[in-house]
């Protein structure tokens, strides 16, 4: 049987690109996303690439969502070889105007959802004597971002969860690592930058985006396909002795 990958946030942006790349490699692909409308369309497009694809509608910010997602994937494919935690919620608020609602949603999806998905998939991976977990983090986790504090804090938590999970699961031949993409022109990124521009009083969005791009040492934004290549490598070809690593695909934006 072909190997199985479960990708959260698989209906758009980086998550979708990861699903496409794994589908091309004939991996069975479980796409988990909150967007029930577009999910079946993604399944159809992946099937055209030759993959056995399956959509799971889930809200990862709920208490039971992550476990239900893993159970659904197991019921369909019988195993999960790789989990990619790509789904994320991002809000932009001025530091002095932050709201409890924004913090609650950000932490429930980006932190609790990631941690509980890892917990849910750990036992079946132990039974099958191995697996890989890849968490999508961000350079934001190491930056001071007054208008993006909740998101940055949530990604710092993802870094911590990745390290803890890597140590807990390495004895069971489960490799836990993370990937930190740079600026990608995903729908989430575009929406967030519009809010950033408004908060900073900039009416020229393209000029604002150009100024942000100029901060990247590589001189350009990264394509989703480039980041997906890194995830695919960790999922399939990376040596199993790579554990608890953070792979920066940020063009030098994350210099550590």
Buried (B, 14 or more C-beta within 10 A) or exposed (E): EBBBBBBBBBBBBBBBBBBBBBBEBEBBBBBBBBBEEBBEEBBEBBEEBEBBBBBBBBBBBBEEBBBBBBBBBBEBBEBBBBBBBBBBBBBBBEEEEBEEEBBEBBBBBBBBBBBBBBBBBBEBBBEBEBBBBBBBBBBBBBEEBEBBBBBBBBBBBBBEBBBBBBEBBBEBBBBBBBBBBBBBBBEBBEEBBBBBBBBEEEEEBEEBBEEBBEEBEEEEBBBBEBBBBBBBBBBBEBEEEBBBBBBBBBBEBBEE
